[in-house]
Amino acid sequence: MDYQKQNNRENAAKRRAMQLGWFSIGLGLAELFCARGLARWMGMKGQETLLRFYGLREIATGVGIFACKDNPASFMWGRVGGDVIDIATLAANVSGNPRKAAIALALANVGGVSAMDVMTARELSLMKELAAPPLRDYSDRVGLGGTPDSVRGAARSDFQVPRDMQPPPGMRPTMH
């Protein structure tokens, strides 16, 4: 993938993560402050405190996405984990619930958002792995110093070939 396409995909994934961050904060506020009404609507009376904790989790995840906006992948995976918990909680409340239609609607919504969360988290994680390594700038390095002609052979003047690497005496070059 060329750099420009990769950069565009990464920017789109980051924008989607920011949007999901806002969604997370909004949902969290609703769960936190409207827990009683949500519990009644879904037939989950008595679980208002649980819904409030889920609201706090959503708010924390949304804030985390904004705090790490250059690399929100880990908080996006946190949203995915929260989605799994939400689905498990809703599924556990289907049996014997007179508000099955409301639970089904909630499950459908969580499922849709979960798909978006997984897609965004995967894309952000992949972009991080595929990121081109930074170009290295060696322009400030000096090396031996001097022109190539002035340093040519400089190492040879004081170099001694180890004895076990020397050719036998009859095969040594002659020096004139």
C-alpha positions in Angstrom: 0.0 0.0 0.0 1.5 3.3 -0.9 2.2 5.9 1.8 -0.6 8.3 0.7 -3.3 5.7 0.7 -2.1 4.4 4.1 -2.1 7.9 5.5 -5.7 8.5 4.2 -6.9 5.3 5.7 -5.3 6.0 9.0 -6.8 9.5 9.1 -10.2 8.1 8.3 -9.9 5.5 11.1 -8.8 8.2 13.5 -11.7 10.4 12.6 -14.1 7.4 13.1 -12.4 6.7 16.5 -13.1 10.4 17.5 -16.7 10.0 16.4 -17.0 6.8 18.4 -15.4 8.6 21.3 -18.2 11.2 21.3 -20.8 8.4 20.9 -19.2 6.7 23.9 -19.4 9.8 26.1 -23.0 10.5 25.0 -24.1 6.9 25.7 -22.2 6.9 29.0 -24.0 10.1 30.1 -27.3 8.5 29.2 -26.5 5.4 31.1 -25.3 7.3 34.1 -28.1 9.8 34.4 -31.0 7.9 32.8 -30.3 4.4 34.3 -33.7 4.1 35.9 -35.6 4.8 32.6 -33.3 2.6 30.6 -33.7 -0.3 33.1 -37.4 0.1 33.0 -37.6 0.2 29.2 -35.4 -2.9 28.8 -37.1 -4.8 31.7 -34.0 -4.7 33.8 -35.4 -3.2 37.0 -33.0 -3.5 39.9 -30.0 -3.2 37.6 -29.7 0.6 37.6 -26.4 0.6 39.4 -24.9 -1.8 36.9 -26.1 0.5 34.0 -24.5 3.5 35.8 -21.1 1.6 36.1 -21.4 0.8 32.4 -22.0 4.5 31.8 -18.8 5.4 33.7 -16.9 2.8 31.6 -18.3 4.4 28.4 -17.3 7.9 29.5 -13.8 6.7 30.5 -13.3 5.0 27.2 -14.4 8.1 25.3 -12.1 10.3 27.2 -9.3 7.9 26.7 -9.9 8.0 22.9 -9.5 11.8 23.0 -6.5 11.7 25.3 -4.7 9.4 22.9 -6.0 10.8 19.7 -2.7 10.1 17.9 -3.0 6.4 18.7 -6.4 5.6 20.0 -6.2 1.8 19.1 -6.0 0.6 22.7 -9.0 2.5 23.8 -10.9 1.3 20.7 -10.1 -2.2 21.8 -11.4 -1.2 25.2 -14.7 -0.2 23.5 -14.8 -3.7 21.9 -14.3 -5.3 25.3 -17.2 -3.1 26.7 -19.4 -4.2 23.8 -18.8 -7.9 24.7 -19.8 -7.1 28.3 -22.9 -5.2 27.1 -23.9 -8.1 24.8 -23.5 -10.6 27.6 -25.5 -8.5 30.0 -28.3 -8.0 27.5 -28.3 -11.7 26.5 -28.5 -12.7 30.1 -31.6 -10.6 30.5 -33.6 -12.1 27.7 -35.0 -15.1 29.5 -38.2 -14.4 31.3 -38.1 -10.7 30.3 -41.5 -9.2 29.3 -39.6 -6.5 27.4 -37.9 -9.0 24.9 -38.4 -6.6 22.0 -36.6 -3.8 23.8 -33.7 -6.1 24.6 -33.6 -7.3 21.0 -33.5 -3.7 19.8 -30.7 -2.9 22.3 -28.8 -6.0 21.2 -29.1 -5.0 17.5 -27.8 -1.5 18.3 -24.9 -2.8 20.3 -24.1 -5.3 17.6 -24.0 -2.6 14.9 -21.8 -0.4 17.0 -19.6 -3.4 17.9 -19.0 -4.0 14.2 -17.8 -0.4 13.8 -15.7 -0.6 16.9 -14.0 -3.8 15.8 -13.4 -2.5 12.3 -11.9 0.8 13.6 -9.7 -0.9 16.3 -8.4 -3.5 13.7 -7.6 -0.7 11.2 -5.9 1.4 13.8 -3.8 -1.5 15.0 -2.9 -2.5 11.5 -1.9 1.0 10.5 0.4 1.1 13.5 2.0 -2.1 12.5 2.4 -1.0 8.8 3.6 2.5 9.6 6.8 3.2 7.7 9.8 3.5 9.9 11.0 7.1 10.2 13.6 8.2 7.7 17.0 8.5 9.2 19.1 11.5 8.7 22.8 10.9 8.7 23.8 14.3 7.3 25.3 15.4 10.6 27.7 12.4 10.9 31.3 12.9 10.1 32.8 9.5 10.0 36.6 9.6 9.7 36.7 13.2 8.5 38.4 14.5 5.4 37.9 13.7 1.8 37.6 10.1 0.5 41.2 10.3 -1.0 42.7 11.5 2.3 41.2 8.7 4.4 41.7 5.9 1.9 44.0 3.3 3.4 44.1 5.0 6.8 43.1 1.8 8.6 45.8 -0.2 6.8 48.7 1.8 8.3 48.4 0.4 11.8 46.4 -2.8 11.1 48.1 -6.2 11.9 46.6 -9.3 10.3 46.1 -11.9 13.1 48.6 -14.7 12.9 46.0 -17.4 12.3 44.7 -15.4 9.3 48.0 -14.8 7.6 48.8 -16.8 4.4 51.7 -19.2 4.5 55.1 -17.5 3.9 55.4 -18.8 0.3 52.0 -17.3 -0.6 52.4 -13.8 0.9 52.5 -10.8 -1.4 55.8 -9.2 -1.9 56.2 -5.6 -1.0 58.4 -3.5 -3.2 
